[in-house]
Amino acid sequence: MARERGRLRRILLNPLVVVSLVVAVIASGWMLYTAGPDDIAQARPGSNLLPRLEATAEGPLASSGSAASAAPAGGWNISRSGDARASVELVGGQVRDDSRALKLEVTEHASGDVTLTSPRVDVEPDETYLFKAFTTSNADFTLLARLHHADGSVTLEQLPNQLERPGTSPFTVSDAFDSGDTVTAVQYVFRLASTGTLTVEGAYLEAAEDVRLPPAAATGPNLVPNPELTGPPTGAPDAWSVYTSGASTVESGRGQDENGNFLWTRVADYQDGEAKWEYQPVPVTPDQYLEFAATYRSERKVDVVAEFELADGGRAFRHLATVPPAGDWTRINKAVQVPENARTAVVTLVSHGNGTTGVRNYELIDVTKEGPLRWEQPMVSITFDDGWQSVYDHGLPLLEEHGFRSTQYVNPSSLETPEFMTAEEVRKMHEAGHEIAAHSFEHVDLTAIGASRLEEQMRRADDMLEDAGLGTDDLAPPYGRSDPQVDWYASKYFDIVRGTKHGINTRQNLEPHDLKVFYVTNETTPDELAAALDETSRTNGWLILVYHQIADAESTDARTEEILADRNTITDDALAAQLRLIDESGIEVQPVAPAFEQLQGP
């Protein structure tokens, strides 16, 4: 008993350790760490500008079948385009025992989209606002903001996709904006373009200062020729033409409405190929960074594609996104870096199937950063999340064989608990040159908790690592979940934040609070990693690899089989092969913070 008391005293005196009687189960979802209703993300008392969903009898509130739109549902509206049937009803929520949720169900879908739209809310000028809601869905959906402007115009903007298919647990979506002197009101739109269900609960919109706004829209000369689509009364606008390939029937033309000219294409009997409106190619230089924007309306999904003519006469293509069907004119934004040897560029929306698509308001703006176009050398960072014991046991020896130093994102609350590293092991890794960085204090979805607890998660993680002599300016939010409010609190304690966007960081696309990553899973092939390393070398980019657990390939115990069922777990054999590829690439390997500092230069 005395020996056990002495052990407990040593743990309590260790500034890295928080003793918990309950082992943290990382994969069990955001509700694991919610201590009560006050910890859940919600508006401050009396500040929610959205009306409360009334706890009326459950059942269908509105449906949309043959009509273009349906009656309001608790102040929210359901509408559709194309051939689809859907309904919305008020059901019990999951966030709180007494909460209610709107459940949108799309029962039939052949074309077009179905949208669930919040009530219109008037906003004050020059004020910053935060929107947040808990959602569940078994289908992909898109979140959009409809902004009403002082001049009477309305814009519908597609927000960065914040989820794919989150499953059955509540999952937050959010947005923040500054009304400036033009925005007078706002609505939020949830868009589905397939059969499936979506629930929305706990939605709030409030004036808030503790948000970090996304970068302002790019400004500068529009490189697209004749974006107003003017020209002869019939035929193509000046500097524009239709391109088609493959076997299909394509019609095209120019239309006009109260917002000006637009172009349309109608594809029928599609078998293969593509159809698009394109403008005359614009001159570009390698490593130039371009921001593309357009407004579209479509009965089917369309691809955003950049096409480059190369100096040798060849062509290179970059698929930037696939955007869903849209019944209302919708604004989208994408960025692209010009590849080596490119001479001209065209970025367009491309149809690969039956349906009608309209496009307008094309913009291509040069947002290349001042100074060198690229870094002087490529870089790789190898990172591990959560502080798993298996990383220390099976991953560290393999890293040591190559002399590689990694970044370990740890939760102080998990140390000294089963299956996670001890404080002493963390210190040994630090002393060996590995970076110990923050993964929040607990492994909690930071977007799902209230501001006071969010502040606590950041502060306690920062304080504990600092007190242990492991101070860091580097954070990776658990589950990769962040939003404008999380980012605001993160910026108080950390300079760099690892994000979840897939890709390679370059000098032109670098966002210090949203570093791009390459997630390694048990489905990652050697060819995929080799291709990423080749691209990193060609562009002098920065590749950040993300790992989780490392299992012993020769073990046959039940626990090993259990963790191998998680796609984020790989075997030590797989890791060994991947580390050899990295070594053979000749690219320098550095932990995240030193790599960031080195790439920035003096």
N, C-alpha and C positions, 0 to 999 in steps of 0.2 A: 504493500500500500504506500509506504514512504517513497519507494522507487517510482511509483506511478505519479505521486504528487510532484516529485522533482521533475519528471518529464513534462507534466502539464505546466509547471512554472516556467521551464525553459521555452516552451511554445508560446506562452502568454507574453513573455518578455521579448519575443522575436517580432520586430516591427513589420515583418512581411506576412504574419500569420493571423488569421481570424479563425477561431475555433468554432465549428458548427456541428451540432448534433445530427444534422441531416446532410447526407452527401448530395452535392449538386449533381443533378442529371442534366447534362448540357442540352440534350436534344429534345427535352420534353415540352418546350414551347415557352412563350412569353409569360404565361400566367404563373409559372413556377415561383417567380420571385415577387409576385404581387401580394403585398401584405394586407391589403384592404382597399376599399373603394377610394380612399384618399390618395392612394399611390397611382391610380389609373390616370392616364392623360385625359384632361378635361379642361374646359374653360374656367377661368376664375369666376367666383360667384357673381352672378348678375351681368356677366360680360358677353355671354353667347348671343350673337346676333341672329342665329338660326332659330326658328320656332321649335319648341319641344314637340316630339312625336306623342300624340295623345294616346293614352293606354285604353283605347276603345276595344270592342270585341274583335277578336281575330277573324280573318277571312279576307277574300279578295276586295281590294279597294278600287282597282282600275285595271282595265285590260286594253290591249292594242292588237287588233286583228286586221280587219279590213280598213279601219280608219288610220289616218296618218298619225294621230295623237289621241290620247285618252284623258279622261277627267283627272283632276288632281288627286294625289294620294297623300294626305296629311301635309299639303303644301308642296310636295314633290310631284313632278310630272313624268309620265312615261310616254315616249313617242318612238316611232320607228320609220324606217325607209326600206324600200324593197319588199321582199316577200318573207315575212316573219310573223309569228304570233307570240305574244308575251302577256304577262300579268304581273301585278304587284300587290302584295298584301302585308299587313302588319303582323309580325310574329314576335315571340319571345326572344330577347337578346341573350348573348353569352357573356358580355362584359360585366354586367351587374345583375343581381337577381331580379330587380324590378325594371330593367331596361327593356325597351322595345326596339325592334329592327324592322327596316323595310326589306322585304324579300322580293327581288325581281327574278322571274323565271321565264326564260325563253324556251318555249316548248317546240316551236318549229322555226327553222331558218333555212332559206334557200339563197337569199341575197340581201344586201343592205345591212343596216345596223339597228339596234334597239338601245335607247338611252334612258337613263334615270337622272333627272335634273333637279337640283335643289331649288328652294324658293329664291327669288331675286332679293338681294340684300343691298340697300343703299349704303355707301361708305363715305367717309369724310375725306376731304382733300389732304394731301401730304401726310398720310397716315400709313403705318405699316400694319399688315394684317396676317394672321396665321389661320389656316384651315387645317383641320385634322378629322379623320373618321376611322372607325374600325370596320373592316370588311372581311367577309369570307366569300370564296368563289371556287367553283369547280371548272371554271373556264377563264381563258385570258380576257382581260378587260383593260380599258384605257381610261385614265383620268384626264379631264379637260377643264379649262377655266373659260367661262364666257364673260367677257369684260364689256360693260356698257360705258360708252365714252360721252364726254360733255357735248360733242358735236352731233350726237344722235346715232353715231355708228356703233356697231357691235362686232367684236372679234371673238372667235372661238379658237383657243390655243391648246394644242396637245402638250400636256406636261410630260416630263421625262417618265418613262414607264417605271413604276416602282415595284412591280411584282409580275410574276408569270402566273403560276398556279399555287397559291400558298397553302391549300388544303383546307382543313376543317377548323383550325384555330383562328381567332380574330387577328387581323393583320392590318397595320395602320397604313394609310395613305395621307399625304399632306402637301401643302403648298404655302408659300408666303409671297407677298407682293407689296409694293408701295403704290398707293393710289395716285401719287403725284398731283398734277393739276388737270388730268384728263379723265381718269377713271371715276365714274359716279356710282356704279353698282357692279355686283359680281354674282355669278351662279357657278356651281360646280356640276359637272356632267360625267356620269359613268357610262361608258359605251361598251356594249357587247356586240360581237359579230359572229355568234355561233349559238347553238343550243347550250343551255346550262343555267345555273342559278348564281345570283349575287345578293348578299345581304349587306346592308349599311346600317350601322348603329353608332351612337355616341358622337355624331357629327357636330362639330362646333366651328364657328368663325368668330374671332375676336381680334380687337386691336392689340398688338403685342410688340414690345420693343426687343424682347429677347429672341430675335430670329436673325439669321445671317442670310441675306438675300442672295439669290443667284446673280451671276454677272449680268449687267445690262446688255440688251440686244446690241449687236454690232452695228456700228455706223460707218459710213464711208461711201465712196462711189460704187454704184451698182455695175458690175462687169457684164451683166446680161444685156445684150443688145435689144433695143425696143421692148422693154418690159411692159409698156402700155398696150402692146399688141395692136398697134395701128398699122394701116396699110390700105390697099385697094378694097373697094366694097365687097368684092368676092375673092375667094382664094385665100392663100396663106398671108399672114401679116408679114411685113418687111422683116428680113433676117430670120424668119422661122420657116420650118418645113415639117412634114409628117414623115416618120420612118416606120416601116413595117417589115417584118420578116416572117417566114414560116407559112403554115397553111391555116388561114382563117379569113373571114370577111371583115374588113375594116372600113368604117365610115369616119369622117372627121370634118370639123368645121369650127367656125368662130361664132360665139354668142355674145349677148350683151344684156346686162340688167342694171339695176340702180347703182351698182358698184363698179360699172365699167365693163371692159371686154374680158372674155375668157375663151379658152380653147377646149374642145371636147373631142374624144375619140369613142367610137362604139364598136366593140368587137363581138362577132357572132361566129358560130361554127368553128370555135377554136380547137385546133389540134396541137400546134406547137408554134414557137416563135414569139414575137413581141410587137407591141405598137406603142408609139410615143410621139409627142411633139418635141422638137429639139430646135435650139437656136444655133446660130453660127458659132463654132468653137472660139473660145477666147484664149489669148496667149497666156501661158503660165511658165513658171520656173520651178525646178526641183526644190522641194522642202517648203515651198510657199504654203501658207495655211489659209484655207478658204472656209467661210461660213455660208451655207446654203439655206435659203428659206423659200417656201412656196405655200400657196393656199390651194387646197384640192377638195373635190367632192367626188365620191365614187361608189358604184354599186358593188365593187369587189375590192379586195386588198390589192395594193400596188407597191412596187418596189422603188426605192430611191437609189439611183445608181449614178456613180461618177465614171465617165469615160475619158481616158487620156490618150492622145496621139503621141507616140514616142518618136525620138529623133531618128530611129532607124526605119520608120514607117509602120512599125507595129502598134498595137493598142493594148492598154491595160485598163482593167475594170475594177472598181471598188463598190461592193454592195454596202450601202450605208444603213439601210433600214427597210423593213416591210411595214407599211402603215395599213390599218384596218379599213374596211368600208366605212364611208362617212356620208350620212344624209345631208348634213349641213356643211357649208364651207368651213374648212378647218386649216389652221396655220400650223406648219411643222418647221423645225429647224434641225440641221445636221451640219457637222463640220468634217473636213477632209484635208489631209496633207498630200501635197502633190508628190508623186513618186519620182524616182530617179529617171533621168532622160526624157521626161515629159515635156512636150512643147505646147500643147493646147489642152483645154478641158471643157467638158459639157456635163452638167449635173442635171438630171431630169427624173420625172416620175414615169415609170414604165409599167404597162399592162401586160400580164401574161395569162389572160383568160377572158371568158365572155363577160360583157358588162360595159357600162358607160362610165367614163372618167372625165371630169372637168378640171382644168388647172388654170391658175392665174397668179399674178403678183410674184413672179420669180425674182429672186435676189441672189447674187453671188458677190460676196464682199471679202476683200483681202484683209485678214486680221493677223498677218504675219508679225511676230514680235520683233522689236528692234534688236540689233546686235547679230551675233552669229546665228545662222539658220539652224544649226544642229550642234550637239555637244561634241567634244573632241574625241570621245571614246564611248563604246557601248558598256553596259553594266548589267549584272544580274544580282538580284537579292533573293535569298531563300528564306521564307518565313514559315513559322509554325504557329497555329492558333491553340489557345486554351491551356497550355502548360501540361500536356499529358505526360504521364510517366513513361509511356511507350516511346515517346520522342527521345527522352533521356537514355532509355535502355537500348533502343534499336536504331534510332536515327543519329544520335551524337557520334557513336563510333564510326559510322560511315562518313559523316562530315569531316571528322578528324583525319580520315585516310587521305582526303584531298586538300586538307588545310583550309576548308571553307568555314567561314563564320556566318552564323544565321541571325535572324531576328526572332525572338520568342515573345509572342504576345500573351501575357499571363493575366489571370484574375487573382488578385491577392486573396480573395475569399476562398479560393479552391485549394491553395497550397496546404500541404500537410493533411489533406483528405485522401481517401482511397482513390487510386488510379491517377493521381496528379503528383507532380514533382513536390519535393520537400524544399523548404527555404534554403537549406544547405546546397542542394543540387542546383538551384537557381543561381546561387552565389558562385558556385564552381564554373558554371557556364559563363557568367559575367567575367570572371577572372581569366577565362580562356579566350576572351575576345568576342563572345556572342553578345548581341544587343538584347537587353531585357526591356520590353516596351509594354505599354498599357493596353489592356483589353477590357477596360472598364473595371470597376471594383468587383462587381458580380457579373456573371454571364447572363445578362438580362437584355431584352429588346429595349433599347434606350428610347425608341420612338413611342413606346406604349406606356411610359410612366410619366407622372406629373413633373413639372419644372423643378420643384424643390428636391425631389428624389433624384432627378437627373443631375442637378448640381452636385448632390452628394456623391453620386457614382463617379463623377469626374474628379472631384476634389479628393475623395478618399483614395482613389487609385493613384493620383499624383502624389499625395502626401506620403503614402506608405512606401512607394518606390523611392521617393526622395529620402525619407528617413532611413531607409536601408542602404543608402549609398548607390542607388540604382536609378537616379533621376533621369527622366526621359521627356522628350518633346514629341513623341511618336505614339499615335493611338490607332487601333483598329477596332471599331465598334463591333460588339458581338453580333453574330449572324450577318454582318455587313450592313446592318440597318441604321440608317441615318436620315435626317431631314433638316430643314432650316433651323429648327429649335435646337436639336442635338448639336448641329454644327456651331451654333452660337456659343453654347456652353463649352464645347470642345475647344473652341478658339481661345477661351480664357486660360486653358492649361496646356494646350499642345499646339505645335506649329505645323505638323504634318499629320494627315489622316489618310489611312489606307481605305480605299473605297471598294466597290464591287464591279465596276465596269470592266468588261473583258477587253484587253488590249495591251499595247506596249506604249509606255510613256516616252515622249520625245520632248525636245526643248520647246516645240511649238504647241503641243497639246497638254503640257504639264499643268495639272491643277493640284496644288499642294494639299488641299483639303478633300481631294477625291482621286487619289492615286489609282491608276489602272492596274489590273491584276490578271494573272493567269492561274485559275483554280486547277489544281491537280487532283484528279479522282482516279478510282480504279478503272475508269474507262479511257483515261488519257493514254494515247499510243506513243511509242517512240518517234514516229514520223511527225506527229503533231508538235511534240516538244522540239524536235530538230528544226521544224519549219519556223517555230517561234524564235528559236535561237538565231537562225539564219536572218530573219527579218530584223531582229535586234542588232545584229552585226552590220547589216546593210544600212540601217538608218541611224547608227550610233544611238540606239534607244536604250531604255531601261526596262528590263523584264523583271517583274516581281512575281515570284512563284509562291503559291499559298498551299500549305500542307496542314493535315490534322494528325490523326493517329497513324502510327507505324507498327504494323503487326509482324510477328515472327513467322516467316513463311513455313518454317518446319514444325511449328507448334500445332498440336491437334486438340488442345483443351477447348472446353466449351466456350470460355470467354473469348478466346481468339476467333472462333467461328462467329460469335455474336458480333464483335466489332467489325469483322470483315464484311458483314451484311450491310454496313454503312458504306455508301459509295465514296465517301470522303476518306475512308481508310485505305491505305495501300500497304503492300508487304515490304519488308526490308530488301527483298530481292529487286522489286520494282524501283525502289528508291536508289539502290546501288547502281542500277542501269541508268537511271536518269542523271545521277551525279556524274557518271562517266561521260555522258553526252555533254553536260555543262563543261566539264574539264576539257574535253576534246575541242570544244568550240573556241577555246582560248580567250573567252570574255572574262574580264575581271569580276570577281564575286565579292560583294560587300554587304553588310547589314543595311537596313533601310536608311537610318539616320545618317551614317557616314557616307552612303552612296548619294543621298540627296545633297549633302554639303559639298561633296567632291564635284558633283555634276554642275552645281551652281557656280563653281569657280571662286576665286578670291573676290 
